[in-house]
Amino acid sequence: MAALEEDPPPVAAAAAPDSASGTSDNEITVEESSFVHTEPPQDGTAPPVVTSDMEVLHDGVKKQVIKEGHGKKPSKFATCFVHYRAWVQGSLHKFEDTRQEQHPIELVLGKEKKQMTGLGIGVSNMRSGERALLHVSWELGYGKEGSFSFPNVPPMADLVYEVELIGFDDVKEGKARSDMTVEERIEAADRRKIEGNEYFKEKKFEEAKQQYEMAIAYMGDDFMFQLFGKYRDMALAVKNPCHLNTAACLIKLKRFDEAIAQCTTVLSEDENNVKALFRRGKARAELGQTESAREDFLKAKKYAPEDKEIQRELRLLAEQDRALYQKQKELYKGLFGPRPEPKPKASNFLTLFWRWLVSLISYLVKLFKRKNE
């Protein structure tokens, strides 16, 4: 196998290879600013409400664009990488969700399963990065019989897909992953990683994320399960940095929950990975999960005690703790402390004068009586 190509130079200022936020041969640099705002993700419990025009692609397939893509559309027999959620139309019955698996599925146009014919037609009319809502008739889905195993789809059920085309490999470039050798899959994934790094340098974080996700798709669980020894090490040397780089993009895009999931995937393979601990800590801190973030940073510091970025994040958490303590102290000041001494009320002059006058008259009356006696 040809040697893996090294990554391009760091995006930001160079840092030591073992820096939690710096660049190594495999991973990009996470910058501290220039966050990009993007459309918040749907919760996925129901199909999203889309107001764009309905485009008829086929007698049984219609499309509504949620987010525009870029570049050309895939050709026949192209290997497409997609994320999708699928519902039975007119209900909240979601029967499939690839995002729960954290990597896209592979769809070879023209060779898809019969029940995915409508999905294939829709994907063939999309561009890389595009998100769309596909309305598929039952004839181009699970048919008259439906499916009573997995996924569970009723008979003659029209379907709704929320689809994102991550990207695709044209016929000239590659073949289905299942037809590739181990070396070919790792090389294909590494090419995608390098392309992702180029997008990241241009601050095109969504496009970079798509490339990393496509790289990860070449090394799914079924593939990794079959690898041992040097081949597994070679695959992880590409796969884990792609998860970490995906997390970096997600942090830029303020999708912190997803970033945490990517880092956790790496930590399941390498529990002491400093970059995974650091980036997960960053995402947790952004979500206000202070104690969990501190735990990640402290563990990262254990393996990289001189790393300035880790020290900085720990100082920021300590400052936040002090600020919160002062705020609470002010809020509850005097609530549990000693009660203030009551101030004497100002005396009413007229009342005092009246009492003095009454006392004087009473005294004079008594004095007068004594003289008469």
Secondary structure, DSSP 8 states (H G I E B T S, - for coil): --------S-SSS---TT-TTS--SS-----SS----------SSS-----S--EEEETTEEEEEEE--BS----TT-EEEEEEEEEETTS--EEEEGGGGTS-EEEETTSS-GGGHHHHHHHHT--BT-EEEEEE-GGGTTTTT-BSSSS-B-TT--EEEEEEEEEEE-TTT---GGGS-HHHHHHHHHHHHHHHHHHHHTT-HHHHHHHHHHHHHTT-HHHHHT--HHHHHHHHHHHHHHHHHHHHHHHHTT-HHHHHHHHHHHHHH-TT-HHHHHHHHHHHHHTT-HHHHHHHHHHHHHH-TT-HHHHHHHHHHHHHHHHHHHHHHHHTTTTSS-----------HHHHHHHHHHHHHHHHHHHHHHHH-
